[in-house]
Amino acid sequence: MAKTLHTFRISTDEKQSFINLDDYLEEALSESDVRNGIMVVYCPHTTGAITINENADPDVKTDLKWGLDETFPNKPEYVHMEGNSDGHMKSSVVGASETLIISNGQPVLGTWQSVYFCEFDGPRTRKIHVKIIEG
């Protein structure tokens, strides 16, 4: 039976960053032998997230960081004692997972799209789970 659940460890080196997951997803899909189905990419961390966005222009990631910081600044009024309330808010808004369609052994993504792990409270070592379901 092919492996359909994969766990990857990712190290981040900034407080906030976007890590391209495409190579991890390709590895998981290759090891699964699934040609058609779905792939769920999940982040089990409360200050991390998963998103799909543009991979053609690196300025998009810069703009996302700026926009999230402007929308969710880390205010001194927050009472969460770890000091990372902004990371929790960003994670909740972006979301813990993405689901992709697999067709002919490839994830179905738009021309400019990639899948990213979003770090909102780094640097840290994080886990990403990828579940592939045939169908």
C-alpha positions in Angstrom: 0.0 0.0 0.0 1.3 3.4 -0.9 2.0 6.0 1.8 -0.8 8.6 1.9 0.1 10.6 5.1 3.3 12.5 5.1 4.7 14.8 7.8 7.4 17.3 7.0 9.5 19.4 9.4 10.2 23.0 8.3 12.6 25.4 10.0 11.8 29.1 9.7 14.3 31.9 10.4 12.1 35.0 10.6 9.2 36.1 12.8 7.0 36.2 9.7 7.7 34.4 6.4 6.1 32.4 3.6 7.8 29.1 2.8 7.0 27.5 -0.6 5.8 23.9 -0.1 5.7 22.8 -3.7 8.7 20.5 -3.4 7.3 18.8 -0.3 3.9 18.3 -2.0 5.6 16.8 -5.1 7.5 14.4 -2.9 4.4 13.3 -1.0 2.4 12.9 -4.3 5.2 10.9 -5.9 5.5 8.5 -2.9 1.7 8.0 -2.8 1.3 6.7 -6.4 -2.1 8.5 -6.4 -3.0 9.7 -9.9 -6.4 11.3 -9.2 -7.9 12.4 -5.9 -7.4 15.2 -3.4 -4.5 16.4 -1.2 -5.1 18.1 2.1 -2.2 20.3 3.4 -2.6 20.9 7.1 -0.6 23.0 9.7 -1.1 21.8 13.3 0.2 25.1 14.8 -1.8 28.1 16.2 0.6 30.7 14.8 1.2 29.1 11.4 -1.1 28.7 8.4 -1.4 27.3 4.9 -2.3 29.4 1.8 -2.2 29.3 -1.9 -0.9 32.4 -3.6 1.3 33.8 -6.4 4.8 32.4 -6.9 5.9 34.5 -10.0 6.7 37.8 -8.2 8.4 37.7 -4.8 7.0 41.1 -4.0 3.6 39.4 -3.4 5.0 37.8 -0.3 6.5 41.1 0.8 3.1 42.8 0.3 1.3 40.0 2.2 3.6 40.4 5.2 3.1 44.2 5.2 -0.7 43.9 4.8 -1.0 41.3 7.6 1.2 43.4 9.9 -0.9 46.5 9.1 -4.2 44.6 9.7 -3.0 42.8 12.8 -0.3 44.8 14.6 1.0 43.3 17.9 -0.5 45.8 20.3 0.6 46.3 23.9 -3.1 46.1 24.9 -3.3 42.4 24.1 -3.4 40.3 27.3 -2.2 36.9 25.9 1.0 36.5 28.0 3.2 35.0 25.2 3.2 38.3 23.3 2.2 36.7 20.0 -1.5 37.5 19.7 -0.9 39.0 16.3 0.3 35.6 15.1 -2.8 33.9 16.4 -5.0 36.4 14.6 -3.1 36.0 11.3 -3.3 32.2 11.6 -7.0 32.3 12.2 -7.7 34.5 9.2 -5.4 32.7 6.7 -6.4 29.2 7.9 -4.9 25.9 8.9 -5.3 24.0 5.7 -5.8 23.9 1.9 -7.3 21.2 -0.2 -6.0 20.6 -3.7 -7.4 18.5 -6.6 -5.0 15.9 -8.0 -5.5 15.1 -11.7 -3.2 12.9 -13.7 -0.6 12.7 -10.9 -0.4 16.5 -10.5 -1.9 19.1 -8.2 -4.3 21.3 -10.0 -3.0 24.9 -9.5 -3.3 28.1 -11.5 -0.4 29.2 -13.7 1.1 31.5 -11.0 0.0 29.6 -7.9 2.0 27.8 -5.3 1.2 26.5 -1.8 2.9 28.2 1.2 3.4 27.6 4.9 2.9 30.9 6.6 5.0 31.5 9.7 3.6 34.2 12.1 5.7 33.6 15.2 9.2 32.4 14.2 11.8 31.4 14.1 10.7 27.9 14.9 10.7 24.3 13.7 7.2 23.4 12.4 5.4 20.4 11.1 3.2 20.2 8.0 0.9 17.2 7.4 -0.1 16.2 3.8 -2.9 13.6 3.4 -3.5 12.2 -0.1 -6.8 10.6 -0.8 -7.4 8.6 -4.0 -10.7 9.0 -5.8 
